[in-house]
């Protein structure tokens, strides 16, 4: 599998970092994980958006993880109208309440109705899913303002784990157990400790999970400046990666 960072930043990052989003690819399919503002343009740089038919959202209460769903839907609709085509079904996955969120989105933008392609919305919590050749497991994680979930994705003998936004919790360790790549948010140096992760939390989780590699992402201005290799290498012996937009990593 291959992961490409669509957005590595936070709501207050500069123009070089979009907010949270990732593209995971195997030889047989593609999944997008979150689609925060700025991610859609990065997605366009590496693939044709109508080719994406599965998007998984860790949570929808904060726009830095879901805002570019609007851009994605508009592009897909207008592309279909111009090309007189009917793209494949779009499959959306999210935590409890996501179905109502999507319905309200359609009401907010009546231009979308009707969409020229079917959309299937699936709410997940403690679930095992099969999406293309990806075996996906989800668990609730510790965040605020509604439900939030983390993901474990397995394909081609490799495993990628994605935390979404979360404070330290056992679910992150369980989802990342023996993973080839853990992608953890690293957005705080002491603020909101219960619902976000500090660098030391990320290293602890990766060590407990016996992960091979740790990517730190969702960076705020103070965490952007850190040399993670220097401060975390004694706490976690695996590979340490500082995320940046459009970075590609093989699991």
C-alpha positions in Angstrom: 0.0 0.0 0.0 0.9 3.6 -0.5 -0.2 6.6 1.5 -0.1 10.2 0.2 -0.6 13.1 2.5 -3.3 15.5 1.2 -3.2 17.7 4.2 -0.8 17.7 7.1 -1.8 20.9 8.9 -4.3 22.6 11.2 -6.9 25.3 10.9 -4.2 27.9 11.5 -1.4 26.5 9.3 0.0 28.6 6.5 -0.7 28.0 2.8 1.9 25.2 2.5 -0.3 22.9 4.6 -3.9 21.9 3.9 -5.9 20.5 6.8 -6.4 16.8 7.5 -6.6 14.3 4.5 -4.9 11.2 3.1 -5.1 9.0 0.1 -4.5 5.3 0.6 -3.8 3.2 -2.5 -3.4 -0.5 -3.3 -3.0 -2.1 -6.7 -6.8 -2.5 -6.8 -8.3 0.6 -5.2 -8.2 4.0 -3.5 -9.6 5.2 -0.3 -9.6 8.8 1.0 -9.3 9.4 4.8 -10.8 12.7 5.7 -11.0 15.7 3.4 -10.4 18.9 5.2 -10.2 22.3 3.6 -7.3 22.6 1.1 -7.2 18.8 0.5 -9.3 18.7 -2.6 -6.8 20.7 -4.7 -4.0 18.4 -3.5 -6.1 15.4 -4.5 -6.5 16.9 -8.0 -2.7 17.0 -8.3 -2.3 13.2 -8.0 -5.5 11.6 -9.3 -8.8 12.2 -11.1 -11.4 13.0 -8.4 -14.3 11.1 -10.1 -12.1 7.9 -9.8 -12.5 8.2 -6.0 -15.6 6.2 -4.9 -14.8 5.7 -1.1 -14.2 8.4 1.5 -13.9 7.6 5.2 -14.4 10.4 7.7 -12.9 10.2 11.2 -15.4 12.9 12.4 -17.6 15.6 10.9 -18.0 18.1 13.7 -14.8 20.0 12.8 -14.5 21.4 9.2 -10.8 20.8 9.1 -11.6 17.1 8.4 -14.7 17.4 6.2 -15.0 20.8 4.6 -13.7 19.7 1.1 -16.4 17.1 0.8 -18.4 20.1 -0.6 -15.7 20.8 -3.2 -15.5 17.1 -4.1 -19.2 16.7 -4.6 -19.4 19.8 -6.8 -16.5 18.7 -9.0 -18.1 15.2 -9.4 -21.5 16.7 -10.2 -20.3 19.3 -12.7 -17.9 16.8 -14.3 -20.8 14.4 -14.8 -23.0 17.2 -16.3 -20.3 18.3 -18.7 -19.2 14.9 -19.8 -22.7 13.4 -19.8 -21.4 10.5 -17.7 -22.7 8.7 -14.7 -19.9 8.0 -12.3 -19.8 5.0 -10.0 -21.6 5.0 -6.7 -19.9 7.2 -4.1 -19.5 5.4 -0.7 -19.2 7.6 2.4 -18.3 6.2 5.8 -18.4 8.1 9.1 -19.3 7.9 12.8 -22.7 8.0 14.3 -24.7 11.0 13.0 -22.9 11.2 9.7 -26.1 10.3 7.8 -28.0 13.3 9.2 -24.9 15.5 8.5 -25.0 14.5 4.9 -28.7 15.0 4.6 -28.4 18.5 6.0 -25.5 19.2 3.6 -27.8 18.4 0.7 -30.4 20.8 2.1 -27.8 23.5 2.5 -26.7 23.2 -1.1 -29.8 22.5 -3.2 -27.7 22.7 -6.3 -26.5 19.2 -5.5 -30.0 17.7 -5.6 -30.3 15.5 -7.5 -26.8 14.2 -7.7 -26.2 12.4 -11.0 -24.7 9.4 -9.2 -25.8 7.3 -6.2 -24.4 7.9 -2.8 -24.4 5.3 0.0 -23.7 6.6 3.5 -22.6 4.1 6.2 -22.3 5.0 9.8 -19.7 2.9 11.7 -18.3 2.6 15.2 -17.0 -0.9 16.2 -17.0 -2.3 12.7 -15.2 -4.5 10.2 -15.6 -3.4 6.6 -14.5 -4.6 3.2 -13.8 -1.7 0.8 -12.4 -2.9 -2.5 -9.4 -5.1 -1.4 -9.0 -3.1 1.9 -10.0 -4.8 5.2 -11.0 -1.9 7.4 -11.5 -1.9 11.1 -12.9 1.1 13.0 -13.1 2.0 16.7 -14.4 5.0 18.6 -11.6 7.3 19.8 -11.4 10.1 22.4 -12.4 13.5 21.0 -15.1 16.2 21.4 -18.3 17.6 19.8 -19.7 14.3 18.7 -18.5 10.8 17.7 -15.0 10.2 16.3 -13.4 7.1 15.0 -10.0 5.8 14.1 -9.1 3.4 11.2 -7.0 0.3 10.6 -6.6 -0.6 7.0 -5.1 -3.8 5.7 -4.2 -4.8 2.2 -1.5 -6.6 0.3 0.0 -7.9 3.6 0.5 -4.4 5.0 -1.3 -2.3 7.6 -1.9 1.4 7.9 -3.5 3.0 11.0 -5.1 6.5 11.1 -6.1 8.1 14.4 -8.2 11.0 13.1 -8.4 13.4 16.0 -8.0 11.8 19.4 -6.6 12.1 22.9 -4.6 9.1 24.2 -6.8 6.0 24.5 -6.5 2.2 24.3 -8.3 2.2 20.9 -5.4 3.8 19.2 -3.0 1.2 20.4 -5.4 -1.6 19.4 -6.0 -0.2 16.0 -2.2 0.2 15.4 -1.1 -3.2 16.8 1.9 -4.4 14.7 1.1 -1.9 11.9 3.5 -1.0 9.2 2.6 2.7 9.4 0.7 4.7 12.1 -0.5 8.1 11.2 -1.2 10.0 14.4 -2.3 13.6 14.9 0.2 15.7 16.8 -1.4 19.0 17.4 -0.6 20.1 20.9 2.2 20.9 23.2 0.0 21.1 26.3 -3.4 22.5 25.1 -6.4 20.2 25.1 -4.4 17.3 26.2 -7.4 15.0 26.8 -8.7 15.3 23.2 -5.5 15.7 21.1 -2.0 14.1 21.1 1.3 15.6 22.1 4.5 14.3 20.5 5.3 12.1 23.5 1.8 10.6 23.4 2.4 9.6 19.8 5.7 7.9 20.6 4.1 6.0 23.5 1.2 4.8 21.4 3.5 3.7 18.6 5.8 1.8 21.0 2.9 0.1 22.8 1.5 -0.9 19.4 4.8 -2.2 18.2 4.4 -0.2 15.0 7.2 -0.2 12.4 6.8 3.5 11.4 5.2 6.6 12.9 4.0 9.6 10.9 3.1 12.7 12.9 0.6 15.0 11.2 -2.2 17.5 11.8 0.5 19.9 12.9 -0.1 23.2 14.5 2.5 26.0 14.2 4.3 25.0 17.4 4.5 21.3 16.5 5.5 22.2 12.9 8.8 23.6 14.3 9.8 20.4 16.2 12.6 18.0 15.2 10.6 14.8 16.0 13.5 12.6 15.2 15.6 14.3 17.8 13.1 14.5 20.6 11.3 11.1 20.1 14.0 8.7 18.8 14.8 7.5 22.4 11.1 6.9 23.1 10.3 5.0 19.9 12.8 3.0 18.0 10.9 2.7 14.7 11.0 5.1 11.7 9.7 8.6 12.5 8.2 10.7 9.7 7.1 14.3 9.9 4.2 14.8 7.5 4.0 17.4 4.8 1.5 17.9 2.0 1.9 15.5 -1.0 4.4 13.3 0.9 4.2 9.7 -0.4 5.0 6.8 1.9 5.1 3.1 1.2 3.7 1.0 4.0 
